[in-house]
Amino acid sequence: MTVELAGAVWVLPLAVVLLAISAALILLRLLLGPTGPDRVVAIDALTLLGVAAVALGAMMTAQAVFLDVAVVLALVSFFGTVAFALLFRATGDDGRRAADETRDQGESR
């Protein structure tokens, strides 16, 4: 049984382009993020974009097997984000320390 998507001729390529633009912006945040938590959120967003890309690929190729891959990737992403949250909670690095150090260095000049 196949399902025809309405507007699949132009909607799916548009979704691919929008995912690529989103990935580029998130990569910029990953590289420029001033704190560790910013970078973790960027990595989490990239993995969610990966889930969306796999699901989009499943729709474009009509292969339902790829949806299993998307679910597994989403679970791994969730566990990774929780692990990073626990790491930053244990070390106390929530971004405020870096901002305080920068402010203190500016005042000492």
C-alpha positions in Angstrom: 0.0 0.0 0.0 1.4 3.3 -1.0 0.3 6.7 0.2 0.5 9.8 -2.1 1.4 13.0 -0.3 -0.4 16.1 -1.5 2.1 18.6 -2.7 5.0 16.2 -2.3 6.6 17.6 -5.5 7.4 20.9 -3.9 6.9 20.5 -0.2 9.5 17.8 0.4 12.4 19.6 -1.4 11.4 22.8 0.5 11.6 20.9 3.8 15.1 19.7 2.9 16.2 23.2 2.1 14.7 24.5 5.4 16.4 21.7 7.3 19.8 22.6 5.7 19.4 26.3 6.6 18.4 25.3 10.2 21.5 23.0 10.4 23.8 25.8 9.3 22.4 28.2 11.9 22.7 25.6 14.6 26.3 24.8 13.6 27.1 28.5 13.9 25.7 28.5 17.5 27.6 25.3 18.2 30.9 26.9 17.1 30.3 30.4 18.7 28.3 29.4 21.8 29.9 31.1 24.7 29.1 28.4 27.3 28.9 24.7 27.5 25.2 24.5 27.9 24.7 26.6 24.7 26.8 24.0 22.9 24.8 21.1 24.4 21.5 22.7 23.3 23.0 23.1 19.8 24.1 19.4 19.7 20.6 18.4 20.8 19.0 20.6 18.2 21.3 19.0 15.5 20.3 15.5 16.5 16.6 16.5 16.3 17.3 17.9 12.9 18.8 14.5 12.1 15.6 12.8 13.3 13.6 15.1 11.0 15.9 14.4 8.1 15.6 10.6 8.6 11.8 10.9 8.8 11.8 13.1 5.7 14.0 10.5 3.9 11.5 7.9 4.9 8.7 9.8 3.3 10.7 10.6 0.2 11.7 6.9 -0.4 8.6 5.3 1.0 10.7 3.1 3.3 9.0 2.8 6.7 12.1 1.1 8.1 13.8 4.5 8.4 11.2 5.6 11.0 12.7 3.0 13.4 16.1 4.7 12.9 14.5 8.0 13.7 13.0 6.7 16.9 16.4 5.2 18.0 18.2 8.4 17.2 15.7 10.4 19.2 16.1 8.1 22.2 19.9 8.3 22.0 19.7 12.1 21.7 17.5 12.3 24.8 19.8 10.2 26.9 22.8 12.2 25.8 21.1 15.5 26.7 20.2 14.1 30.1 23.8 13.0 30.7 25.1 16.5 29.7 22.6 18.1 32.0 23.7 16.0 34.9 27.4 16.8 34.1 26.8 20.5 34.1 24.7 20.2 37.3 27.6 18.3 39.0 30.3 20.8 37.9 28.1 23.8 38.5 28.9 25.2 35.0 25.7 27.0 34.0 27.3 29.8 32.0 27.1 32.4 34.8 30.6 31.6 36.0 32.1 32.4 32.6 30.1 35.7 32.4 31.3 36.6 35.9 34.9 36.0 35.1 34.7 38.1 31.9 33.1 40.9 33.9 35.7 40.7 36.6 38.5 40.8 34.1 37.0 44.0 32.6 36.7 45.7 36.0 40.3 44.9 36.9 41.7 46.8 33.9 
